[in-house]
Amino acid sequence: MQSEATQALSFAPAVGDHAFTDRQRMLLALVHELGRTKFAPRAARWDEEASFPHANYDDMREAGLLALCVPQAHGGLGADYPTYMMLAAELGRFCGATALTWNMHICSTLWTGVLADAIPMESAQRAEHERRRQLHFRRVVEDGAIYAQPFSEGSAAAAGRAPFGTTARKVEGGWIVNGRKIFASLSGAADYYGVLCTEDKGDQHPDVRDTLYLAVPARAEGFAVSGEWNPLGMRGTVSRNLTFREVFVGDDEQLMPRGIYWTGAQTWPAMFFTLAPTYLGIANAAYDFTVQYLRGEVPGEPPVKRRMYPTKQVAVAQMRIQLEQMRSIFLRAALEARANPSKDERMRLYAAQYTVMEGANDVARLAIRTCGGQSMMKHLPLERLYRDSRCGSLMLPWTAELVLDRMGRETLYEPGERDE
């Protein structure tokens, strides 16, 4: 029997059944309706053109979703971490590129909001952070500003294993930023770029603990977007290259005080799990399409039923089993996310990341094999879902390979242990 929460909704959410709060049900219904009526019909366009989904962001701005995780005291919707994860999965089933870029924007408010509230700070740092984040929250709430969050540089930095090559040198009134980012989603579309960079202390010994998190205005002198964007999938993210040449950034553009990002990364590992809901949504979309297709209910297609074949029935059952496994571990990890998780919780978080990122492509693979050749036509969404789903396990800082490495190492070694 379905729970009362799910009965109150007209659809089964991408995260599955759960005892949602009234507010979560309301927000899920909002995202589902926007996705179904507006985002899904536009998704093929962003993919074909490799263009940014500006129209979707206009709709989200009007609905207040750009300020989803801005605290209510600052004019936002005040959503917590689990609520965001539920909504992002729901959005991902309608447009993966929109959900993935929304994550980059939301994290700029989530990290500086509820996550930062759980990160230890000295009283002066806390006061500084509270004053500065008011500026950023106001931009999102009142101006509808969009924030990007470029990580990658083509090195081990984005995985947390080396200092970022992009640097910031302290000067009077602010910082001078130099460097380059690649795979920078929302390039050319964002109003501010939340850049992770290493403080340049002039000693030739960069340290990952000196990572800074700065908001670089899109119109800053010395900032530029360059390069082509023609990838396999997630084409609507428009993740081109960013260059910073002697870019001045004022002190108030610090999204976190000095040293706090590194502390947060150690304190709140779930901050890096926020890419996963997009791919859970894609897995749901591939499953949804398969059921529609086999039942002969795809809009605009001949009403040919293929559901009577045992091979199709078995394949759908396999897809549903895998989807339920993904939903279960994803939702548990999202609900128990917190500062300073136990070792067991951290291992489950890694396992959830791997399960979703690899599982999304597996579900999409089964969908294509089950629906057959006609389902790969460009006017249908399945081939796009398959291409988008393949990108998940490649995304830093927790690629599938790095997650396996972390799980194995952290299972067999306690902190500080070394082999002789």
N, C-alpha and C positions, 0 to 999 in steps of 0.2 A: 504494500500500500504506500502511495506517495505521501510525503509529509504535507502538513497544512501549508507550509511555506511554498512548496512547489505547486500545490493546487491553486494557490492564489495567483500564480503566473500562468500566462497562456502558452508557455513554451518551457521546455526543459533546458535550463542554463548549461552553458558549456562546461562548467565545473561539476555538473551533476546535481543531485539532490542534496539539500542541506537545510538546516534550520536558520534560514536567513532572517535578519532583522527586518522590520518594516522599511527602514531606510534603504537597506540593501536591495530589497525587492523593488522598491520604487526606482532606484538607480539602474538596476538590471533591466527593468522594463523600458526605461528611457534609452539605454544603449542599444538594446535589442531592436527597438522600433527605428532608431536612427540607422542602425546597420542594415536592417531588412529593407527599408524603404528608400534609403539614400546611398549608403556606402557600397552595398553589394552591387547595385546597378552601375556604379561608376568605376568599380575596381578594375575592369578590363582596360579602361582608358589609361589609368595611371601605369599599368603594366606595359601596355603597347607603346606608349609614348616615353616611358621612363621619366614621367613627370610627377611633380609633388602634388599631393591631394589637397590643394588649397581650399576647394569647395567643402571638403569634409571638415577642415579646421574652422571654416566659417560657421558651420553647423555646430561644432563642438563648442566654439566660443560663445555662440548664442545660447546654448544649453547650459553653460557654466562649467563644462567638463574640463576646460583648460585649468580651472582653479579647483579641480576635484580634491587635491590633497593639500591645498592651502588651508591652514586652520581657520575655523569659523570666526575666531577673534580678529582675524585679518581679512574677513570678507569672503572666504572661500567656502567650499562644501564640507571641509573637515573630514574627509574620508580617511580611514586608517589603512594600514598595509594590506590586511586580508581583503578589504572591500575593493581596493584598487586592483588586486590580483584577480578577483572575480570578474570585475568589469572589463579588464584588459583581455581576458580570455573570451568574453562574450563579443567584444569588438573584433577580435582576431578571426572569428568565424565568418565575418563579412568582408573584411579588407585587411589582409596581413600587413601591408605597408603602412596603413594608417595606424594600426595598433602598435607596430614596432616603433614608429617615430613618436607616437604619443607617449610611449614609455620613456624616451629620452627627455621629453619635456616634463613629464610628471615627476621623474626622479629629481629634477632640479628643485622641486618643491617638497617632495617626499623626504629627500636626504636632509634638506635644510630645516624641515619641519619636524615630524614625529620621530624620525631616526635621530636627528641631532639632539632632541630633547632627552634621549637615553644615553648620549655619549658624555662621559665625564669631562667637564670643563671647569677651569678656575672661574671665580666670580667675575673677574674682569673680562675674560673671554666670553662668558655667557652674556654679559651685558652688551659687549661688542657685537656678538652674533645676533642678538635680539634686535638691536638697532638696525643692523645692516639688512637682515632678512625682511624687515618691514618694507624696504625699498623694492626688493625683488618681488615680494608678494603683491605689492601695490601695482607694479607693472603688469603682472598677470591678471589681477582682478579688475583693475580700472582701465588698463590700456589693451588688454587681450594679447599681451606680448607672448611670443613663442620662444622657448629656450631649447637649445640643442645641447648635446653632451658628448663631444668628441673624445674618444679614448685612444684609438689605434694609431700607432706610428710605424708599424712594420718591425717592431722589436719585442723583447720580452717585457717591456714596461707595462703594457695593458694587462698582462697576466699577473702583475704585482711582483715580478721577479727582478726588476731592474728599475732604476730611476727613469722618469720620462725624459726624453730628449728635448722636448719643448721646455724652455726655461723662463723664469721670471726673476728679474733683478730689481731689488728695492731701490727706489729713488724717492725724492721728496714728493709726497702726496699720492704715491701709488707705486706701480710696477711697470717695467719694460719687458714685454713678452717677445721671445724669438723662438721659432721652431716651425714644425710642420705636423699636420695630422692627416691620416688617410681614412677611408671608409667613414667619413664624417656625415652621418645622416642629418637630414634637414638643411644641407648646405645650400645657401642661397635663399632659404625660406625662413630661417630663424631670425629673430631680432637680436638675440644674445646667444653666445656660444660658451657654455660652461666648461672651460678648458682645464684639464688636469695637467699640471706642469710642475717642474722641480725648481725650488728656490735656488737661484744662483748666488752662492755666498762668496764666490771669488776664490775658493780654496782648491778647486780642481778635484773635489771629492764629493760628487753629488750623492745624495742619500734618499732612498725611497721614503724615509720618515719625514722628509722635507717637501712632500707633495703639497702643492697649493691648488685650490679650486677657485678659479676666477671667471667672472662673466665678462667676456669680451664683446662689446657692442658690434653689431654687423657693419656699422658705418665708421668704425675706428680707422684712423689713418694707418696704413701699413698692413692691414688685414686684407686677404684676398682669397677667393674661391677659384679653383682651377681644375682641369682634367676632365676627361670624358666619363660617362657613366652608362655602361651597356652590359650589365651583369646577367647571370643566369636567372636569378629570382630576386624578390624584394626590390623590384625596379623602381617603384614609387617612393622609396626612401631617399632617392637622389643623394647618395653618399659619396660626394666628390672630395677633393683634397682641399685642405685649408693651409695657408701659409701666414706666418706672423713675422713681420720684419720691423723690429723696433716699435712695436705697438704699445702705446701708453694706456694703462688701465688704472683708474683711480682706486684708492684704498677701499672705498665703499662697494666696489665690485667683487670683493671677496665673498664667495658663497659660504665659506666656512673659515674660521680663524686659522692662523698658521698652525700646522701640525695636527689639526683635528681630523682632516680627511683620513690620514693614516690610522689614527686611533679608531675612527669609525669603521674602516675596512676590517680591522681586527675584531672590533666589538660586535658588528652587525653583518655577518656574512650573508644574510638573506637580502642585503641590498643589491647583490649581484644575481639574484634569482628572478628579477623582474622582467627579463627577456623571455622567460619560459611561457607566460600565459598566452602570448601571441601564437605560439606554436601549438599549444593545446587547443586554441580556437581553430586553427587550420585543420587539425586532426578531426575536430567536430564537423567542420565544413565538408571534408572529404567523405566522412561517414554519412552525413545528411544527404549529400548529393547521390551517393551510391544507393541509398534506400529509395530516394525519389526516382532515380533512373530505373532501377529494377521494377518498381511499381508502375512505371510508365507515367509519372506525374511531373516530369521536368517541364516547366513553362516553355512554350514555343516548340516543343519537340513532339513527334508523333506519339500517341498514347500506347506504345508497344510495351507489353508486360514481359519481363524476363524473370520474374520471381519464382516461377514454378520449377526451375531447374535445381536439383539438389546441390550441384557444385556452387551455385550462386548463394544458396541458403547457408551452406557451410562457411563460405567466405565472409558473409555478413556477420555470422556468429563470431568468427575469429576477430573481425574488426571491432565488434562491440566488446568482446572480452578485453582486448588490448586497450580500447578507449576507457573502459571502466577502471582498469589498472592505473592508467595515466591520471585519470581524474582523482582517484583515491589518494595516491601518494602526493599529487600536486596540492590538493586541498589541505591535507594534513600538514604538509610542510609550510604552506602559507599561513595556516591558522596558528601554528606554534612558533612562527618566526618571532625572534626577540633578541635583545642584546645579550651577549655572553651565553649562547646556547650550550647545552651539554654536548658531549662528544657524540652521543647517540643521535641527538637532534641534528647536529652538523652533518653526520654521515647520511642521514635521511634526506637532508637538503641537497647534498650532492647527488644522491640516488634519484631524487625527484627531477633534478635538472637533466641528468643523463636520460632518464626514462622518457621525459617529454620531448627533448630535442631529437633523440634518435627515433622515438616512437611515432612522432608526427610524420616523418618521412615513410616509415613502415606502413602506417595506416593509409597514407596516400598511394603508396606502391600497391597495396592490396586493392585499393579502390580502382586504380587503372586496370589491373589484371582482371578484376571482377566485372567491371562495366564493359571492357573490350575496346576495340580500336576506335569506334565512333565517339567515345567519350573524350578522346584526345584532341578533338577539333577545337580550334581557337575560340569559337563562339561559346563554348562551354567552359566552366571554371576549373575543371579538374586538372588539366595540364598546368595551369597557373599555380594551383594549390600544391601540386607535386614539386614544381620548381621552387616555390617559396619555402616549402617544408624542408628541402635539402639544406637550406642556409642556416638553420637553427644550430646545428652541432658545430658550426664553424665560428660562432660568435664569441669573441672575447668579452670578459676575462675568463669565462668558464666554458671553453670548448669541450667537446666530448672527450678528447684526449687528455686535456688538463684535469678534467673531473676524475677520470680514472686514475691519473697519477696522484691526485690529492687523496682520493679515497684509500688507495693502497698504502701510501706513505703514512697518512695520519691514523690508519688502523693499526699498523705494525709498529709505529714509533710514538711514544708519548713525548710531549714537549721537552726539549733538552736532551733527549736520548741520542746517543751516537754509537756506531759500531767501532770497536777497537781496530 
